Amino acid sequence: MKKIARIAITIMVVFAFPLYVFTSKVTAATLTNGYVTLSDSRPSTASVTYTIGFQGVTASTIKCVNIQFSDAATGGSKPTGMTITGATLGGTTTLMPTPGSWTATPNNATGAIPITYVTGETGTNGIVVISAVTNGSSASTPYYIQFSTYNNVDCVSSPVDSSVIAFIYTTGVTVSATVDPSLSFSLGNVASSQTVNGATTNAATTTATAVNFGVVTSATNKIAAHDLIVSTNAINGYTVYVKSTGALTYLGATITNWTGTNAAPTTFTAAGTEAFGYTTASTSLSGTAARFSSNKWAGYSTAFDTPTIQEVARATGTVSNDTTRVGYQVAISGATEAGVYTTTVVYSAVPTY
């Protein structure tokens, strides 16, 4: 059996645009090979990390690193919608030998983040990481980082190095894909002398459509089995339920169903007492998951409106050829009427998407 449905999957894909380096006309030396990467380039996204890197750093005792976010390569104003109030220095910053000694003082009004250390340090080529930034609100608009270093904590006098980097916010692309649900269910044949939940089969090999106990005597119970084989891409797995159309019957005579239930299975009767029932090797049923363990058995129900009382196999995620062995057992007494007794056992495999 197979249930068909459709599942939509939404994946956000963020495209990074090429980054360009602009040099500003200041008296300081110009840094080279500058770049900036954003952890998320979508507009108005919060908690974004900006990783800024350069080469060509001047060997000098730096006391201020100033990062100015702007809508222009020189001068300008903070990008519309950007918030840097809680911005911090952190991550894998390597431009300062001891980043923990430096203090970032973001100015949300101007878009500047001066980072200072009164003692100063001599840095080398490396990166500066600024975290906890909320991106500006405009996509596809060039914005700039005006980057500069100073020998003075006033972040104005004694300039050392500088450069300008451009970046752009992108909205990303929504990608959807549809995956059809799938379900396959089959019965695998089980031969004689095989184990099923602690019991051993002694009937003829089962087929996909029949269980033949053969001749049953009051001296020996007869046992057969099937393997339930399920594959499904249902995200929440599947459950297999079992029912029968009635007791084993011949004309007006019947063989009594075993008294154990699906919720509370019990050890099957010894030879000589009429009974017909089933067991499952599953240890992942709902409720008491391994309640059939140690050779416990239940009688079949014919209540088709309450399938959950007859659960025999279950999985909680996608599976491929998931196999559960179920057993059938019949016993008769010396007074059981002669005849060929039959019933129909129905399995239902239900995926949960």
C-alpha positions as CSV (number, residue, x, y, z in Angstrom):
1,M,0.0,0.0,0.0
2,K,1.2,3.6,-0.6
3,K,0.0,6.9,0.6
4,I,0.6,9.9,-1.7
5,A,1.1,13.4,-0.4
6,R,3.3,16.4,-0.9
7,I,5.9,17.9,1.3
8,A,7.3,21.4,0.7
9,I,10.8,22.1,2.0
10,T,12.0,25.7,2.3
11,I,15.7,26.4,2.2
12,M,17.2,29.8,2.6
13,V,20.2,30.3,0.3
14,V,22.3,33.4,0.9
15,F,24.5,34.6,-1.9
16,A,27.7,36.4,-1.1
17,F,28.6,39.2,-3.5
18,P,32.2,40.0,-4.5
19,L,33.9,42.4,-2.2
20,Y,35.8,45.3,-3.5
21,V,38.6,47.3,-1.9
22,F,38.7,51.1,-2.1
23,T,41.5,53.2,-0.8
24,S,40.9,56.5,0.9
25,K,43.1,59.6,0.6
26,V,44.5,59.9,4.1
27,T,48.0,60.4,5.3
28,A,48.1,56.9,6.8
29,A,49.5,53.9,5.0
30,T,47.0,51.9,2.9
31,L,46.2,48.4,3.9
32,T,46.0,45.7,1.1
33,N,43.9,42.6,0.3
34,G,41.1,43.8,2.5
35,Y,37.9,41.8,2.8
36,V,34.7,41.5,5.0
37,T,32.5,38.4,5.4
38,L,29.1,38.4,7.0
39,S,27.6,35.4,8.9
40,D,24.3,36.3,7.4
41,S,23.9,39.0,4.6
42,R,20.1,39.3,4.7
43,P,18.8,42.8,5.5
44,S,17.6,43.5,9.1
45,T,19.1,40.3,10.4
46,A,20.2,40.4,14.0
47,S,23.2,38.9,15.8
48,V,25.4,39.0,12.6
49,T,29.2,38.6,12.8
50,Y,31.4,40.7,10.5
51,T,34.9,39.3,9.9
52,I,37.3,42.0,8.6
53,G,40.8,41.1,7.4
54,F,43.8,42.9,5.9
55,Q,47.4,42.6,4.8
56,G,50.1,45.2,4.8
57,V,49.7,46.1,8.5
58,T,52.3,48.6,9.6
59,A,54.5,47.4,12.5
60,S,53.7,50.1,15.1
61,T,52.2,50.3,18.6
62,I,48.5,50.6,17.8
63,K,46.2,52.0,20.5
64,C,43.0,52.4,18.5
65,V,41.3,50.4,15.7
66,N,38.3,52.3,14.4
67,I,35.6,50.6,12.3
68,Q,33.2,53.0,10.7
69,F,30.1,51.6,9.0
70,S,28.9,54.1,6.3
71,D,26.8,54.6,3.2
72,A,29.7,56.2,1.5
73,A,33.4,55.4,0.9
74,T,34.3,58.6,2.7
75,G,32.2,60.5,5.2
76,G,28.6,59.5,4.9
77,S,26.2,58.1,7.5
78,K,25.5,54.8,9.2
79,P,23.5,52.4,6.9
80,T,19.8,52.7,7.3
81,G,18.4,50.3,9.8
82,M,21.8,49.1,11.1
83,T,22.1,48.7,14.9
84,I,25.5,48.4,16.6
85,T,24.5,49.2,20.2
86,G,25.6,45.8,21.5
87,A,28.4,45.1,19.1
88,T,31.5,43.4,20.6
89,L,35.0,42.5,19.7
90,G,35.5,38.7,19.7
91,G,35.5,35.6,17.7
92,T,38.9,34.8,16.1
93,T,40.3,38.3,16.2
94,T,44.1,38.1,15.4
95,L,45.1,41.7,14.5
96,M,45.5,42.4,18.2
97,P,47.8,40.0,20.0
98,T,45.6,40.0,23.2
99,P,42.1,41.0,22.1
100,G,40.8,40.7,25.7
101,S,42.9,43.8,26.6
102,W,41.0,45.9,24.1
103,T,37.6,47.7,24.6
104,A,35.0,48.3,21.9
105,T,32.8,51.4,22.4
106,P,30.1,51.3,19.7
107,N,28.4,54.6,18.8
108,N,25.1,53.6,17.3
109,A,24.3,57.2,16.2
110,T,27.3,57.5,14.0
111,G,28.0,53.9,13.1
112,A,31.5,53.9,14.5
113,I,33.1,51.3,16.7
114,P,36.3,52.5,18.2
115,I,38.3,49.7,19.8
116,T,41.0,51.0,22.2
117,Y,43.8,49.8,24.4
118,V,45.8,52.5,26.3
119,T,49.0,50.5,26.4
120,G,48.7,49.5,22.8
121,E,50.1,46.5,20.9
122,T,52.0,45.9,17.7
123,G,49.8,43.8,15.4
124,T,50.5,41.9,12.2
125,N,48.4,40.8,9.2
126,G,45.2,39.4,10.6
127,I,41.5,39.8,11.2
128,V,39.1,41.7,13.4
129,V,35.8,40.1,14.3
130,I,32.8,42.3,15.3
131,S,29.8,40.4,16.7
132,A,26.2,41.2,17.6
133,V,25.4,43.6,14.7
134,T,22.0,44.1,13.3
135,N,22.2,44.5,9.5
136,G,20.9,47.5,7.7
137,S,17.5,47.3,6.1
138,S,18.3,47.9,2.4
139,A,19.2,45.2,0.1
140,S,21.4,45.6,-3.1
141,T,22.8,48.9,-1.9
142,P,26.6,49.3,-1.6
143,Y,27.7,50.1,2.0
144,Y,31.2,50.6,3.3
145,I,33.5,49.8,6.2
146,Q,36.0,52.7,6.7
147,F,38.8,51.0,8.6
148,S,41.7,52.9,10.3
149,T,44.3,52.5,13.0
150,Y,46.0,55.0,15.3
151,N,48.9,55.4,17.8
152,N,46.5,57.3,20.0
153,V,43.4,56.3,21.9
154,D,41.6,59.4,20.7
155,C,41.2,57.6,17.4
156,V,42.0,60.8,15.6
157,S,45.6,61.8,15.9
158,S,48.7,59.8,14.8
159,P,47.0,57.7,12.1
160,V,48.8,54.6,11.0
161,D,46.9,52.4,8.5
162,S,43.6,52.7,6.7
163,S,41.4,51.2,4.0
164,V,37.8,51.0,2.8
165,I,35.8,47.9,2.0
166,A,32.4,47.6,0.3
167,F,29.7,45.2,1.1
168,I,26.1,44.6,0.1
169,Y,23.0,43.0,1.9
170,T,21.2,40.4,-0.1
171,T,17.7,39.0,0.5
172,G,18.5,35.5,-0.5
173,V,16.4,33.1,-2.6
174,T,13.6,30.8,-1.5
175,V,14.1,27.3,-2.9
176,S,11.3,24.7,-2.6
177,A,11.3,21.0,-3.4
178,T,8.5,18.5,-3.3
179,V,9.2,14.9,-2.2
180,D,6.4,12.4,-2.7
181,P,5.7,10.2,0.4
182,S,6.6,6.5,-0.1
183,L,5.5,3.3,1.6
184,S,6.2,-0.3,0.8
185,F,5.0,-3.3,2.9
186,S,5.4,-7.0,2.3
187,L,5.4,-10.3,4.2
188,G,8.5,-12.4,4.2
189,N,8.2,-16.2,4.3
190,V,9.5,-18.0,7.4
191,A,10.4,-21.7,7.3
192,S,10.1,-24.4,10.0
193,S,12.7,-24.6,12.8
194,Q,13.0,-20.8,13.0
195,T,12.8,-18.7,16.1
196,V,10.0,-16.1,16.7
197,N,10.1,-14.2,20.0
198,G,11.4,-17.2,22.0
199,A,9.3,-19.8,20.3
200,T,10.3,-22.2,17.5
201,T,8.3,-22.7,14.3
202,N,7.2,-26.2,13.5
203,A,4.7,-25.6,10.7
204,A,5.3,-25.5,7.0
205,T,7.0,-22.5,5.4
206,T,4.6,-19.6,5.2
207,T,3.8,-17.8,1.9
208,A,2.9,-14.1,1.3
209,T,-0.8,-15.1,1.4
210,A,-1.1,-18.2,3.6
211,V,-0.3,-19.8,6.9
212,N,-0.8,-23.6,6.8
213,F,-0.5,-25.3,10.2
214,G,-1.2,-28.7,8.7
215,V,-2.6,-31.4,10.9
216,V,-2.8,-30.2,14.6
217,T,-3.1,-32.6,17.5
218,S,-3.8,-32.0,21.1
219,A,-0.3,-33.3,22.0
220,T,1.6,-30.5,20.2
221,N,0.9,-26.8,19.5
222,K,1.6,-25.6,16.0
223,I,3.7,-22.4,15.4
224,A,4.3,-20.4,12.2
225,A,5.7,-17.0,11.4
226,H,6.0,-14.1,8.9
227,D,8.5,-11.3,8.6
228,L,6.8,-7.9,8.2
229,I,9.0,-5.7,6.0
230,V,8.4,-2.0,5.8
231,S,10.1,0.9,4.0
232,T,8.9,4.5,4.2
233,N,10.1,8.1,4.1
234,A,7.5,9.2,6.6
235,I,9.3,11.5,9.0
236,N,7.5,10.1,12.0
237,G,7.8,6.4,11.0
238,Y,5.1,3.9,10.8
239,T,2.9,1.5,12.7
240,V,1.6,-2.0,11.6
241,Y,-1.7,-3.2,13.1
242,V,-3.2,-6.7,12.9
243,K,-6.8,-7.9,13.0
244,S,-8.7,-11.0,12.1
245,T,-12.1,-11.5,10.4
246,G,-13.1,-13.9,13.2
247,A,-12.0,-17.0,15.1
248,L,-10.7,-20.0,13.4
249,T,-13.9,-21.6,12.2
250,Y,-15.2,-24.8,10.5
251,L,-18.9,-24.9,9.9
252,G,-20.3,-23.9,13.3
253,A,-17.3,-24.9,15.3
254,T,-14.5,-22.5,16.4
255,I,-11.1,-22.6,18.0
256,T,-11.1,-20.1,20.9
257,N,-8.9,-17.0,20.7
258,W,-6.1,-16.8,23.3
259,T,-7.0,-14.8,26.3
260,G,-3.9,-12.6,26.3
261,T,-4.4,-9.1,24.8
262,N,-2.2,-6.8,22.8
263,A,-1.9,-4.5,25.8
264,A,-1.2,-7.3,28.2
265,P,0.0,-10.5,26.3
266,T,0.6,-13.7,28.3
267,T,2.4,-17.0,28.1
268,F,0.5,-19.3,25.6
269,T,-1.4,-22.3,26.8
270,A,0.2,-25.7,27.0
271,A,-0.8,-28.4,24.5
272,G,-4.3,-29.8,25.1
273,T,-6.3,-26.5,25.5
274,E,-7.9,-24.8,22.6
275,A,-6.4,-21.4,21.7
276,F,-5.3,-19.3,18.7
277,G,-3.1,-16.2,19.0
278,Y,-0.1,-14.2,17.8
279,T,3.1,-12.7,19.0
280,T,5.6,-10.1,17.8
281,A,9.3,-9.7,18.2
282,S,9.0,-5.9,18.2
283,T,10.5,-4.1,21.2
284,S,9.5,-0.6,20.0
285,L,5.7,-0.6,20.3
286,S,3.9,2.3,21.8
287,G,3.2,2.0,25.5
288,T,5.2,-0.8,27.0
289,A,7.5,-1.2,24.1
290,A,8.8,-4.7,24.7
291,R,5.6,-6.2,26.2
292,F,5.6,-9.3,24.0
293,S,9.2,-10.2,25.0
294,S,9.8,-13.6,26.7
295,N,7.4,-15.5,24.5
296,K,4.1,-13.6,25.3
297,W,1.0,-14.0,23.1
298,A,-2.3,-12.2,22.4
299,G,-5.6,-13.2,20.9
300,Y,-6.8,-11.6,17.7
301,S,-9.3,-8.8,17.8
302,T,-12.0,-8.3,15.1
303,A,-12.8,-4.7,16.1
304,F,-11.8,-2.9,13.0
305,D,-12.7,0.5,14.4
306,T,-10.0,0.3,17.1
307,P,-6.8,-0.6,15.3
308,T,-4.4,0.6,17.9
309,I,-5.2,-2.3,20.3
310,Q,-3.5,-4.6,17.8
311,E,-0.1,-3.0,17.2
312,V,2.6,-5.4,16.2
313,A,5.4,-3.3,14.6
314,R,6.5,0.3,14.9
315,A,9.3,2.8,14.0
316,T,9.6,6.5,14.8
317,G,11.5,7.7,11.8
318,T,12.3,6.9,8.1
319,V,13.2,3.2,7.5
320,S,14.4,1.0,4.7
321,N,13.4,-2.7,4.8
322,D,12.6,-2.5,8.5
323,T,11.8,-6.1,9.5
324,T,9.7,-7.4,12.4
325,R,8.9,-11.1,12.9
326,V,5.4,-12.0,14.0
327,G,4.2,-15.5,15.1
328,Y,1.0,-17.5,14.9
329,Q,0.2,-20.3,17.4
330,V,-2.7,-22.8,17.5
331,A,-3.6,-25.4,20.1
332,I,-6.5,-27.8,20.3
333,S,-8.1,-30.1,22.9
334,G,-9.2,-33.7,22.5
335,A,-12.7,-32.5,22.1
336,T,-12.1,-30.0,19.3
337,E,-14.3,-31.0,16.3
338,A,-12.6,-32.4,13.3
339,G,-12.4,-30.1,10.2
340,V,-10.4,-27.6,8.3
341,Y,-10.5,-24.3,10.3
342,T,-9.9,-21.0,8.6
343,T,-9.8,-17.3,9.2
344,T,-8.3,-14.3,7.6
345,V,-5.6,-12.2,9.3
346,V,-5.3,-8.6,8.0
347,Y,-2.2,-6.4,8.5
348,S,-2.3,-2.6,8.0
349,A,0.9,-0.5,7.6
350,V,0.2,3.1,8.4
351,P,2.9,5.8,7.9
352,T,2.9,8.9,10.0
353,Y,4.1,12.0,8.1
